[in-house]
Each structure stands twice: as structure tokens, then as C-alpha cells.
Amino acid sequence: MSTDQILWGIGLIMVLAVGSQVLASRLHVPALIILLPAGFGAGALTEVVNPQLLLGAAFQPLVSLAVAVILYDSGLALEWGKVQGRARRVVPRLVIWGVPITMAFAAVLAGPLLGMSAGAAVMTGAILVVSGPTVVGPLLRFVRPTDRLQQTLSWEGSLIDPVGGVLGAVVFHAVLASSQGGPGALLGQFLLSVGIGAAGAVVGVAVLWFCLCKLDLDDVLGTAVQLACVVGIAAVCDIVRDDAGLIAAILTGLAVGNLRTFDIPARRPFFETLVQLTIGVLFVSISATVTPQSLHNLLLPALGLVAALVVVVRPLVAFLATIRTGLTRGERAFIGWMAPRGIVAAATASTFGAELAAGGIGGASEILPVAFLGIVATVAIYGLTAVPVAKWLGVTRPARSRPLMVGGDPWVIDLACVLRTAGLEPLMWAPSEYQRTQLEQAALELAPGEMLASAISQGTEMEGVTAVLLLTDEDHFNSLAATTVAGRSDVPVYLLEPSSGTVAPYLPAETLFASPLTHPALAARYKTGARITTQPSDGEVPPATDLLFLIKPEGTLIPATTDRLPDPQPGDTLVVLGPSEEATR
């Protein structure tokens, strides 16, 4: 290929990767639904979007290193201490029962349906056990299931990624070793792979501990160090033992994410951006290597395999894993209808399938096309049916907003009671014991935890929070809390305007209410008789009042901010601060 073609191919892959994710975000669908057809179509319609021609022999090693980064990030996000309630019982069962059952069924069916050898069929079964948070998360945000379903399925997706990555690497080595010896050789190859990966993880954790804990690097350098360490350790382990780098990356992420020695922020904007970009480029590149000719004879058999996994295997796994767990019949049924395949399935299929085919394993060249069809089919099936199935089973959350309100002053309590009267279910938290007592006396629901960081991470009820309102009289507390909450949750954060200057210029939160409604101003007006009330909207804000919130007919709460005032429409409910009825008279 010429230099111009290479530049055009790389540029087009990047544009498709980012553009597909932007389009998916606007359509509120998992990015995979857009990324896979985009890559497949570009590979079929153009000659320049062909990573094997663009990168040559470097393509597979780069895929392996990219997967290592993704799996490290998955392990980093997997903090088992956050799993609470029934999910702590159900999630391990879903993995312990689901992985061997799914792998066994898929392997047994892949042989006769797809004409694969035993080794290729087992490898296909290992690849198809993987789901992953990159596809489960967007689907759940669209479905809005009950809190414990949200937590259970989210954590299963997060846990199955690293487990599936390790399983894929182990099965890959076992299949290669099966032609070289008996059970003893298989066990030896297994122990060798895990041993090299574990040794690499120990080195990686030690390096990260020194850089992140001892050198106390800033966020930018800390992110760069993590990336360099993961790529370096994975590369060295892969040199020593093919694909042992995946095991090293997963174990490193799990250690850094769960050891108390490390203090990795829950939200790492640059690292998350890097991982998101890597996922997009990887999916487009891998999809482009799947040709229409490779799918021609596999379409119906692969769809038959997917149908068996969706209709038989997943419901069986869910039934076994949720026995005597306290989940309702509808919740158990919905768990049995949610197992889309994601990025790790595609990446491991690309890496292991090509290497097994090069090793002479019969049917290994069909692993990637089958995985591709499995991802497309499962994402389409669950993406199109999840919402109606959840509504039919009665496991969706109400669409009404549920704000977490931080503060315990009288006007804050009054505001919470007004919102509750309007049909919302505010969740409260206050920094002082006295304020929490006042909230309890007002019969308002309290978030658990003695500190705000605990309050926003404990208990499954926190999953239903739709916005965080920071309403205390401490500007510095509100600023710190805004950063903390934004680091642990994807919900929007709002805080009061600082009463004395700018506390922090770039907070991840919007400022509530039109100026000058600071906390002292609100408290002073409340003390002199002003009250918070609700009024039906006729399209205008009543005179002599300040609009605080707008409640839509379906129960959506829209705050008024310094940058944006809601536009009231007939049928809305206004939450306003105005004079008392006595003062009005």
C-alpha cells in the first residue's frame, strides 16, 4: 500500500471509531451496534480499511496489547467490596455456574453445527462466555431495571471480563498443547501460563506502587505510568509466553483496584477516554477483517448456536444461580434474558483464532466470524427486546426522578418535603448528627454511611439516584463533595453558588438557582417568612417568586441553574421560593 493509502486507512478507522460512538450516544444504544457494522462495511467496501495490510505482522501483537489495556481497566474497576446485599450472593453464582455451563454447551454445539475440531470448538465456547460492561452498561441505562437487578447484572458484566480473559488464555494454551502431550502436558502448560502472568502482575503492581504511592505523581503522569506499565508488562510476558500478558494485565488491574495501598480515583477521565478510543479502534479494525465470504456458510449455523445460548443456556444459568436468593420471579427471569457479548469476545477471538489457525487447528479460522456473528446477534436481540421484556416482567424502575439531597437546614428539609408531596422520592444525607436527626423526624429517607464517600457507595438503593443536589452552608464541603460524587457516579451533580468568591473554578457540577440565591440568601429569606411551594404551570413563572425546579408531568425534575432556566409549559409543576401566604395576603 502507498503512503497515502495508509494515511487514509488509519484516518478512516479513527473517524469511524469515534463517530460510531458519538452516534450511539445520541441514539442511546450500545456502541457495538454501530461499531461492528461500520467496521464490517468499511472493510467490505474499501481496500484501505484493512488492518492486516496497514500493519502487517504488527496487527495481532497490537491487538493483544490493546486487549491487555482494556482488561487492566476492567480489573481496576472491579472493587468487590462495593457489591452489597443479594448481589453479593447472586454475582458469584452467575460466574461460577455460568462460565462452565455456557462453555460446555457452546463447545458441544460448535462441533457439529460449524464443523469445527474439538480444540476449535472448546476455544469458541471459552470465547462466548464473555459478556462485559461495555455492552451491558448502556443496555441497563436504557432499560432502567430495579436497583438490585442493576447492581447484579452490572457486576456480573464487570467480573466476567477478566474471568473470560484468563479462561481464554488458558484454553488457548491448552488447545495448542493438546497435540503435544497428554493431561500432564496440559496441566503443565496451564501452570506455566498462570505462573508467568502472575509473576508479571507482581512486578507491575510493585512498579505502580512505587510510582503512584511513593512518587505521588499527578493525574496526568499517573495515567501515563499505568499505561506504560501495563503495556510493558504485557509485552514482556507475551515474549516469554504467548498471551500470558493478558493474565498479567488482568491480575495487575485487580490488585491495584482492590488493595488499600492504592488510591486510584473511581473516575479517571483521560484513562477512560484512552480505553474508550481503544475499544472503538479495536472493534472497527477487527470487524474490518471479517469478510462477507467468511460469513457465507456460517450464518445459519452460527445463528443456531446463538439461539441455543439465548433461549436455553442463559435461562438455565440464571435459574440455577438465583435459587433461594430472595429475588422475585420477574427479576430471575430478566437475569435469564440479559447476556450480550462484547469487546473481549471479539478481541480474544481475533487473537486466539488467528494463532490457532496458524498452528493447524481445524476450524480455527472460523472462530472470529462466529464470534462476530454472536456479538451482533446477541446485542441486537437483547437491545431490541430488553425494554419490553423488562416492562412485561415488571422489573423497571419508575421514570420519576430521585434526587440525593445533601444538607439538613430547615429550608432544605422543607424543599425535600415539597418534592415528596409532588410525587418524587428524595434521598437525604447530612454532615451532622443533629441534621440527620431532623431529617429522620421529618420522615425523610436517609442514605447510609457516616461520610459522604460511604453514603454514595453503600447500599443498592443508591443505584436509583438520578441527580445529586449539594445544599450545605459550607462552600468548601460542597466543592469537595462535587468532585467526590462525580468520581463515583454518572448522575449529574449540582451545588449552590459559593457565598464568598470562587472555591474551585473547574468543578464537575452545575451551579443551582439564579444569582444571588446562595445559601445565606436562601436561609435569610426563609427566616423572614419566605416558603418553598409548588404551583401548576400556565407557561409563566409567578411574579415575586424565584423558580427553583421544574417537575414534568412524567416526574422528571429539572433544576434551575445560573446558566439555564427551565422553560415552563402548561401541565408542568413549578417549585418556587416566594413570600409566605400570610405576607401575600
C-alpha positions in Angstrom: 0.0 0.0 0.0 1.2 3.5 -0.7 1.7 6.1 2.0 -1.4 8.0 1.0 -3.5 4.8 1.3 -2.0 4.0 4.7 -2.8 7.5 5.9 -6.3 7.4 4.5 -6.9 3.9 6.1 -5.7 4.9 9.5 -7.7 8.2 9.4 -10.9 6.5 8.3 -10.6 3.9 11.1 -10.2 6.6 13.7 -13.1 8.6 12.3 -15.4 5.5 12.2 -14.3 4.5 15.8 -15.2 7.9 17.3 -18.1 8.8 15.0 -19.8 5.5 15.7 -19.6 6.0 19.5 -20.9 9.6 19.2 -23.8 8.3 17.1 -24.5 5.5 19.6 -24.6 8.0 22.4 -27.1 10.2 20.6 -29.3 7.1 19.8 -28.9 5.8 23.4 -27.8 2.3 22.1 -24.7 0.3 22.9 -21.7 1.5 20.7 -21.3 -2.1 19.5 -24.5 -1.8 17.4 -22.8 0.9 15.4 -19.1 -0.1 15.6 -19.5 -3.6 14.2 -21.5 -2.8 11.0 -19.3 0.3 10.5 -16.1 -1.7 10.5 -17.5 -4.6 8.6 -18.9 -2.3 5.9 -15.7 -0.3 5.6 -13.7 -3.5 5.2 -16.0 -4.8 2.6 -16.5 -1.6 0.6 -12.9 -0.2 0.7 -9.4 -1.5 0.3 -7.8 0.9 2.7 -9.6 -0.2 5.9 -7.7 -3.5 6.2 -5.6 -3.6 9.4 -3.7 -6.7 8.2 -2.4 -4.7 5.2 -2.0 -1.5 7.1 0.0 -3.0 9.9 1.1 -6.4 8.6 2.6 -8.7 11.2 2.2 -6.0 13.8 -1.6 -6.2 13.8 -2.0 -9.2 16.1 0.6 -8.0 18.7 -1.1 -4.6 18.8 -4.5 -6.2 19.3 -3.1 -8.3 22.2 -1.6 -5.2 23.9 -4.8 -3.2 23.3 -6.8 -6.0 24.9 -4.4 -6.0 27.9 -5.1 -2.3 28.5 -8.9 -2.9 28.3 -8.7 -5.9 30.7 -6.5 -3.9 33.1 -9.2 -1.2 33.2 -11.9 -3.9 33.8 -9.9 -5.3 36.7 -9.2 -1.8 38.0 -13.0 -1.1 38.2 -13.8 -4.4 39.9 -13.9 -3.5 43.6 -15.6 -6.4 45.2 -16.2 -4.6 48.5 -18.8 -2.4 46.7 -21.0 -5.4 46.0 -23.8 -5.3 48.6 -27.0 -7.2 49.5 -28.3 -10.0 47.4 -26.0 -9.2 44.6 -23.1 -10.4 46.7 -24.7 -13.9 46.6 -26.0 -13.9 43.0 -23.0 -12.5 41.1 -20.5 -15.2 42.2 -23.1 -17.9 41.3 -23.7 -16.4 37.9 -20.0 -16.6 37.2 -19.3 -20.0 38.9 -22.3 -21.7 37.2 -22.4 -19.6 34.1 -18.9 -20.0 32.8 -18.6 -23.8 32.8 -22.2 -24.4 31.6 -22.0 -21.8 28.8 -18.6 -23.0 27.7 -19.7 -26.7 27.7 -22.9 -26.1 25.7 -21.2 -23.8 23.2 -18.3 -26.2 22.7 -20.6 -29.2 22.3 -22.8 -27.4 19.8 -20.0 -25.7 17.8 -18.5 -29.0 16.7 -21.5 -30.5 14.8 -23.1 -27.1 13.8 -19.9 -25.4 12.5 -17.8 -28.4 11.6 -15.0 -27.4 14.0 -12.4 -29.7 15.5 -12.6 -30.3 19.2 -9.9 -27.8 20.0 -11.5 -25.0 18.0 -15.0 -25.8 19.4 -13.6 -25.6 23.0 -11.9 -22.3 22.2 -15.2 -21.0 20.7 -17.0 -22.0 23.9 -14.4 -20.2 26.1 -14.8 -17.0 24.0 -18.6 -17.0 24.1 -18.8 -17.0 27.9 -17.7 -13.3 28.0 -20.3 -10.5 28.3 -18.7 -7.3 29.6 -19.6 -3.9 31.0 -19.0 -2.1 27.7 -22.2 -3.5 26.3 -24.2 -4.4 29.5 -23.9 -0.9 31.0 -25.5 1.0 28.1 -28.4 -1.5 27.8 -29.1 -1.3 31.5 -29.1 2.5 31.4 -31.7 2.3 28.6 -33.8 -0.4 30.4 -33.7 1.2 33.9 -34.3 -2.1 35.8 -34.8 -2.3 39.6 -31.8 -1.4 41.8 -30.7 -4.9 42.7 -31.1 -6.1 39.1 -28.9 -3.1 38.0 -26.2 -4.0 40.5 -26.3 -7.7 39.9 -26.0 -7.5 36.1 -23.5 -4.7 36.2 -21.2 -6.6 38.4 -21.6 -9.8 36.5 -20.5 -8.0 33.4 -17.6 -6.4 35.2 -16.4 -9.7 36.7 -16.9 -11.9 33.6 -14.5 -9.7 31.5 -11.3 -10.6 33.5 -12.5 -14.2 34.2 -13.2 -14.7 30.5 -9.8 -13.2 29.5 -8.0 -15.6 31.8 -10.1 -18.5 30.7 -9.5 -17.7 27.0 -5.7 -17.5 27.5 -5.6 -20.8 29.4 -7.8 -22.7 26.9 -5.7 -21.3 24.1 -2.5 -22.8 25.5 -4.3 -26.0 26.4 -5.5 -26.4 22.8 -2.0 -25.8 21.5 -0.5 -28.2 24.0 -3.1 -30.9 23.4 -1.3 -32.0 20.2 2.0 -32.2 22.1 1.1 -34.4 25.1 -1.5 -35.8 27.4 -3.1 -34.4 30.6 0.2 -33.9 32.3 1.4 -31.6 29.5 -1.9 -29.7 29.6 -1.6 -29.1 33.3 2.0 -28.1 32.9 1.1 -25.6 30.2 -1.7 -24.2 32.3 0.5 -23.7 35.4 3.2 -22.2 33.2 0.9 -19.6 31.7 -0.6 -18.6 35.0 2.8 -18.5 36.7 4.3 -16.2 34.1 1.2 -14.0 34.2 1.2 -13.9 38.0 4.9 -13.0 38.1 4.4 -10.2 35.6 1.5 -8.9 37.7 3.7 -8.9 40.8 6.3 -6.8 39.0 3.6 -4.5 37.6 2.0 -3.9 41.0 5.4 -3.2 42.5 6.2 -0.6 39.8 2.8 1.0 40.1 3.0 1.1 43.9 6.4 2.9 43.7 5.2 5.4 41.1 1.7 6.1 42.3 2.2 5.8 46.1 5.8 6.8 46.7 6.4 9.3 44.0 2.9 10.7 44.4 2.5 11.6 40.7 -0.3 13.9 39.4 -3.2 12.5 37.5 -1.7 13.0 34.0 1.6 11.3 34.9 -0.2 8.7 36.9 -2.3 7.8 33.9 0.8 7.7 31.7 2.6 5.4 34.1 -0.3 3.0 34.3 -0.5 2.8 30.5 3.3 2.3 30.1 3.4 -0.3 32.9 0.5 -2.4 31.6 1.8 -2.3 28.0 5.4 -3.1 29.1 4.5 -5.9 31.5 2.1 -7.5 28.9 4.7 -7.3 26.2 7.4 -8.9 28.3 5.0 -11.7 29.4 3.9 -12.3 25.8 7.5 -12.6 24.7 8.2 -15.2 27.4 4.9 -17.0 26.9 2.3 -16.2 24.2 -0.7 -14.3 25.6 0.5 -14.6 29.2 0.4 -10.8 29.1 -3.4 -10.9 29.2 -3.3 -12.7 32.5 -0.7 -10.3 33.9 -2.8 -7.3 32.9 -5.9 -8.6 34.5 -4.2 -9.6 37.8 -2.5 -6.2 37.9 -5.8 -4.4 37.5 -7.5 -6.5 40.1 -4.7 -5.9 42.6 -4.5 -2.1 42.1 -8.2 -1.8 42.2 -8.7 -3.8 45.5 -5.5 -3.2 47.5 -6.0 -0.5 50.1 -2.4 0.7 49.5 -3.5 2.2 46.2 -5.9 5.2 46.0 -7.0 5.2 42.3 -9.8 7.6 41.6 -13.1 6.0 40.6 -13.2 8.2 37.5 -10.1 8.6 35.5 -11.1 10.9 32.6 -8.0 10.6 30.5 -7.6 6.9 31.0 -11.3 6.3 30.4 -11.0 8.3 27.2 -8.0 6.3 26.1 -9.8 3.0 26.8 -12.9 4.2 25.0 -10.9 5.1 22.0 -9.0 1.8 22.1 -12.3 -0.1 22.2 -13.6 1.8 19.2 -10.5 1.4 17.1 -10.2 -2.2 18.0 -13.8 -3.0 17.1 -13.6 -1.3 13.8 -10.3 -2.9 13.0 -11.4 -6.4 14.0 -14.8 -6.1 12.2 -12.9 -5.0 9.0 -11.0 -8.3 8.9 -14.3 -10.3 8.7 -15.2 -10.7 5.1 -18.6 -11.4 3.6 -17.2 -14.6 2.1 -16.1 -15.9 5.5 -19.7 -15.5 6.8 -21.5 -17.1 3.8 -21.5 -20.7 5.0 -21.5 -19.8 8.8 -24.6 -17.6 9.0 -27.3 -20.1 9.8 -25.2 -22.5 11.9 -23.9 -19.5 14.0 -27.4 -18.2 14.5 -28.5 -21.6 15.6 -25.7 -21.6 18.2 -26.7 -18.1 19.4 -30.3 -19.2 19.6 -29.4 -22.1 21.9 -27.3 -19.8 24.1 -30.1 -17.2 24.4 -33.1 -19.4 24.7 -31.7 -22.4 26.6 -28.3 -21.8 28.2 -28.7 -18.4 29.8 -32.1 -19.1 31.3 -30.7 -22.3 32.7 -27.7 -20.5 34.3 -30.0 -17.8 35.7 -32.4 -20.4 37.2 -29.6 -22.3 38.9 -27.7 -19.1 40.1 -30.8 -17.4 41.6 -32.3 -20.3 43.6 -33.1 -19.2 47.2 -31.7 -15.7 46.7 -34.8 -13.7 47.5 -35.1 -12.3 44.0 -38.6 -12.2 42.6 -39.7 -14.4 39.7 -39.6 -11.4 37.3 -36.1 -10.5 38.4 -34.9 -14.0 38.0 -36.5 -14.2 34.5 -34.9 -10.9 33.4 -31.4 -12.1 34.5 -32.0 -15.0 32.2 -32.7 -12.6 29.4 -29.5 -10.5 29.6 -26.2 -11.8 28.3 -24.9 -9.8 25.3 -21.3 -10.5 24.1 -18.8 -7.6 24.0 -15.3 -6.4 23.3 -13.3 -9.1 25.0 -15.1 -11.8 23.0 -14.2 -10.0 19.7 -10.6 -9.3 20.8 -9.8 -12.7 22.1 -11.4 -14.3 19.0 -9.2 -12.2 16.8 -6.0 -13.0 18.8 -6.5 -16.7 19.6 -8.3 -17.7 16.4 -5.6 -16.5 14.1 -2.8 -18.1 16.2 -4.7 -21.4 16.4 -5.3 -21.4 12.7 -1.6 -20.8 12.2 -1.0 -23.8 14.5 -3.0 -26.1 12.2 -6.1 -26.5 14.5 -9.0 -27.5 12.3 -11.8 -24.9 12.1 -9.9 -22.2 14.0 -10.2 -19.8 11.1 -14.0 -19.8 11.7 -13.7 -18.6 15.4 -13.6 -14.9 14.6 -16.5 -14.9 12.1 -18.6 -17.0 14.6 -17.7 -14.6 17.5 -18.6 -11.6 15.2 -22.0 -13.1 14.4 -22.5 -14.0 18.0 -21.8 -10.4 19.2 -24.1 -8.8 16.5 -26.9 -11.3 17.2 -26.9 -11.1 21.0 -26.6 -7.3 21.1 -29.4 -7.0 18.5 -31.7 -9.5 20.4 -31.2 -8.1 23.8 -31.0 -4.5 22.6 -34.4 -4.7 20.8 -36.2 -6.8 23.4 -34.8 -5.8 26.8 -37.1 -2.8 27.4 -40.4 -4.6 26.5 -39.3 -7.7 28.4 -38.4 -5.7 31.5 -41.8 -3.9 31.4 -43.7 -7.1 30.8 -41.9 -8.7 33.8 -42.5 -5.6 36.0 -38.8 -5.1 36.9 -38.3 -1.5 35.7 -37.8 1.5 38.0 -40.3 4.3 37.9 -39.3 7.1 35.5 -39.8 9.7 38.2 -36.6 11.5 39.4 -35.0 10.6 42.7 -32.5 13.3 43.8 -29.9 12.8 46.5 -30.1 16.0 48.6 -27.1 16.7 50.8 -27.9 19.2 53.6 -30.1 19.4 56.7 -31.1 23.1 57.1 -34.8 23.9 57.6 -35.3 25.2 54.1 -33.6 22.0 52.7 -36.0 19.8 54.7 -38.9 22.0 53.5 -37.7 21.6 49.9 -37.5 17.8 50.3 -40.9 17.6 51.8 -42.3 19.7 48.9 -40.7 17.4 46.4 -42.1 14.3 48.2 -45.5 15.8 48.1 -45.1 16.4 44.4 -44.6 12.6 44.0 -40.8 12.3 44.0 -38.8 10.2 46.4 -35.8 12.3 47.6 -33.0 10.6 49.3 -31.3 12.7 52.1 -27.8 12.9 53.6 -26.4 15.5 56.0 -23.0 16.0 57.5 -24.0 16.5 61.1 -25.8 14.1 63.5 -28.2 16.8 64.5 -29.3 17.4 60.9 -29.7 13.7 60.3 -31.9 13.5 63.4 -34.0 16.4 61.9 -34.3 14.6 58.6 -35.5 11.4 60.4 -38.1 13.3 62.3 -39.4 14.7 59.0 -39.8 11.1 57.9 -37.4 11.6 55.0 -35.3 8.6 53.7 -31.6 8.8 54.8 -28.7 7.5 52.7 -26.5 5.1 54.7 -22.9 6.0 55.7 -21.2 8.3 58.1 -19.2 10.0 55.4 -20.4 11.2 52.0 -18.0 8.9 50.2 -19.6 6.0 52.1 -23.1 7.3 51.5 -22.8 7.3 47.8 -21.2 3.8 47.6 -23.2 1.8 50.1 -26.5 0.1 49.6 -28.3 -0.9 46.4 -30.8 1.9 46.8 -28.2 4.4 45.7 -28.5 2.9 42.2 -31.8 4.7 41.7 -30.4 8.3 42.3 -30.9 10.5 39.3 -29.2 13.7 40.5 -27.2 14.9 43.4 -28.0 18.3 45.0 -25.3 19.7 47.3 -27.2 22.2 49.6 -25.0 22.7 52.7 -23.8 26.0 54.1 -20.1 25.0 53.6 -18.8 26.1 50.2 -15.6 24.1 50.5 -17.6 21.0 51.6 -19.9 21.4 48.5 -16.9 21.7 46.2 -15.1 18.7 47.6 -18.3 16.7 47.6 -19.0 17.6 44.0 -15.6 16.2 43.0 -16.1 13.1 45.1 -19.6 12.3 43.9 -18.7 12.9 40.3 -15.8 10.5 40.7 -18.2 7.7 41.9 -21.3 8.2 39.9 -22.5 9.2 36.4 -25.5 11.2 37.6 -25.5 15.0 37.2 -24.2 17.0 40.2 -25.5 20.4 41.3 -24.3 22.7 44.1 -25.1 26.1 45.5 -23.3 29.2 44.3 -20.4 30.0 46.7 -21.2 32.8 49.0 -17.7 34.3 49.1 -15.7 34.1 45.9 -14.8 31.1 43.8 -13.8 28.0 45.7 -12.7 25.9 42.7 -13.0 27.2 39.1 -13.5 23.9 37.3 -15.9 21.8 39.3 -17.7 18.8 37.7 -21.1 20.3 38.7 -23.6 23.0 37.7 -24.5 25.9 40.0 -28.1 25.9 41.3 -30.6 28.7 41.0 -30.4 32.2 39.6 -27.9 34.5 41.3 -27.8 35.7 44.1 -29.5 32.6 45.7 -26.6 31.5 47.8 -27.1 29.5 51.0 -27.0 32.6 53.2 -29.5 34.3 51.0 -31.9 31.3 51.0 -31.6 30.9 54.7 -32.2 34.6 55.4 -35.3 34.7 53.1 -36.6 31.5 54.7 -36.1 33.0 58.2 -38.1 36.1 57.2 -41.0 34.1 56.1 -40.3 33.0 52.5 -41.5 29.5 51.8 -41.0 26.8 49.1 -44.2 25.8 47.4 -45.4 24.1 44.2 -47.7 25.6 41.7 -49.2 24.3 38.5 -47.6 26.0 35.5 -49.5 28.1 33.0 -46.4 28.7 31.0 -45.1 31.6 33.1 -43.2 31.9 36.5 -45.5 33.7 39.0 -44.3 37.3 39.9 -42.4 37.9 43.2 -41.1 34.3 43.2 -37.9 32.5 42.2 -38.1 29.3 40.2 -36.0 26.6 41.8 -37.1 23.4 40.0 -39.5 22.3 37.2 -41.3 18.9 37.5 -42.5 17.5 34.2 -45.8 15.5 34.1 -43.9 12.2 34.0 -41.9 13.1 37.2 -38.7 14.4 35.7 -37.0 17.0 38.0 -35.3 19.9 36.1 -33.2 22.2 38.3 -32.9 25.9 37.6 -29.2 26.9 37.3 -27.2 30.0 36.8 -26.7 29.1 33.1 -30.1 27.7 32.3 -33.6 28.4 33.5 -36.2 25.8 32.6 -38.9 26.7 30.2 -42.3 26.1 31.9 -45.0 24.6 29.9 -48.7 24.1 30.7 -49.0 20.9 32.7 -45.7 21.2 34.4 -45.3 21.8 38.2 -43.2 24.7 39.4 -41.2 24.6 42.6 -40.7 28.2 43.6 -39.4 30.3 46.5 -41.9 33.0 47.3 -43.4 35.0 50.2 -45.5 33.2 52.7 -49.3 33.1 52.3 -49.7 35.5 55.2 -47.2 38.0 53.7 -49.0 37.7 50.4 -52.4 38.5 52.0 
